[in-house]
Amino acid sequence: MSEIAERLEEIRSRGLYRRMRMVSGPQGPRVLLDGKPVLLLCSNNYLGLADHPRVREAAAEAAMRWGVGAGASRLVSGTMTIHRRLEERLAELKGTSACVLLGSGYLANAGIVSALAREGDVVFSDRLNHASIVDGCRLAKAETFVYDHCDMEHLEWGLREAGGRGSLIVTDGVFSMDGDIAPLAEIVELARRYDVRVMVDEAHAVGAIGPGGRGSVAAAGLEDEVDVIVGTLGKALGSYGAYACCDAQMAEYLVNTARTLIFSTALPPPVVAAALAALELLVAQPERVEKLQRNAAVLRAALAEEGLGTGGSQTQIVPLVGGGAEETVAACEHALKRGVFAQAIRPPTVPAGTSRLRLAVMASHTAAELRMAARVLAQALPERAAARSAVARGGAGPRVFDGLAEAA
Ligand SMILES: Cc1ncc(COP(=O)(O)O)c(C=O)c1O
């Protein structure tokens, strides 16, 4: 057996083998999955904009007008008028004076965290932050303090221990695998007190929470207090790419230091035009956000009626924490056979022992579909999921100073 085959075997033996399933057609509420019709309950196309006719048309028109590629990094020849237009609209939406587009949410987090946290600094990162933030911390030459999930006492302890070396607190706004919301007011208050910057990743918050879907920072009224608001264009906004909203000086700094921006080709014009069209729809049709929130409440209530707890979820991301990797995969397959596709999420995406079905609600689901899904999922998951969902998140971790090795 080759070494790679052995490594694959080891992944399989731990119940962590992954494969890509084939979806035919757009990311609608119902899709053909490996040829079979299913209810799609794990796409981040939250507002149904990825397949909206106006968004598709905008991409097609942009391809004809500007071509399909940007040709180079934004600092070489890649910044085009349409990039600037999208930056202006995003800054308006977020209430900041500047905005910088980046290639994806992953690239944004990796590049910005490593640009802001320099050698000798300490960066503070929530234990359940997305892998792209974890990788940004790894890339940075700074030391990382991983604080327990939303645990402000632990964060403050770390800030004190850092003794003035603290440079950045970074957190998801809405946590990608749990659907809970970061305590931003407390984070900002600690940041002020200890003189560190704050960066919030709105990947799952924009289009989902806050006034008009403007995200978690706007929901908390903290637009002037957060140094960098990162968001992705690839989820609720239905396209691809990412942005950092901040003040003009910070934007200038990121353009000069974020290596994932400097050394990567600019976003393709059709993708940018699609995001612009999606943004217009978000502003013009706030009822999409309201429908998403109503749908999330319908699903959580239906699951509760079936005896399934959903942890701290307050949003369209609804986890059913099962525990073991293999049993979670079995539950996913069980639900699939009954026409519901809810992806099994396992380590390293989530901490060991907290594998889960991560349900993602869309505004385009009907309440009847979500109630049907809850019934199917209740059959797919053993009863103990109900008890575990409530307690499997967070928990008191060890008070170690550099906990990055433990993070996904
Ligand atoms: C919280 C969070 N940040 C960033 C990303 C990465 O964004 P993108 O898909 O645009 O690379 C994700 C995507 O899964 C995410 O969940």
PDBQT file of the ligand as one rigid body, heavy atoms in Angstrom, charges set to zero:
ROOT
HETATM    1  C1  LIG A 501     -16.909  32.110   9.387  1.00  0.00    +0.000 C 
HETATM    2  C2  LIG A 501     -16.341  31.895   8.032  1.00  0.00    +0.000 A 
HETATM    3  N1  LIG A 501     -15.367  32.715   7.608  1.00  0.00    +0.000 NA
HETATM    4  C3  LIG A 501     -14.824  32.584   6.389  1.00  0.00    +0.000 A 
HETATM    5  C4  LIG A 501     -15.217  31.579   5.534  1.00  0.00    +0.000 A 
HETATM    6  C5  LIG A 501     -14.563  31.439   4.214  1.00  0.00    +0.000 C 
HETATM    7  O1  LIG A 501     -15.248  32.173   3.249  1.00  0.00    +0.000 OA
HETATM    8  P1  LIG A 501     -15.112  31.810   1.711  1.00  0.00    +0.000 P 
HETATM    9  O2  LIG A 501     -15.977  30.632   1.474  1.00  0.00    +0.000 OA
HETATM   10  O3  LIG A 501     -15.536  33.044   1.000  1.00  0.00    +0.000 OA
HETATM   11  O4  LIG A 501     -13.669  31.475   1.487  1.00  0.00    +0.000 OA
HETATM   12  C6  LIG A 501     -16.237  30.718   5.920  1.00  0.00    +0.000 A 
HETATM   13  C7  LIG A 501     -16.691  29.699   4.954  1.00  0.00    +0.000 C 
HETATM   14  O5  LIG A 501     -16.988  28.602   5.209  1.00  0.00    +0.000 OA
HETATM   15  C8  LIG A 501     -16.797  30.857   7.191  1.00  0.00    +0.000 A 
HETATM   16  O6  LIG A 501     -17.733  30.020   7.629  1.00  0.00    +0.000 OA
ENDROOT
TORSDOF 0
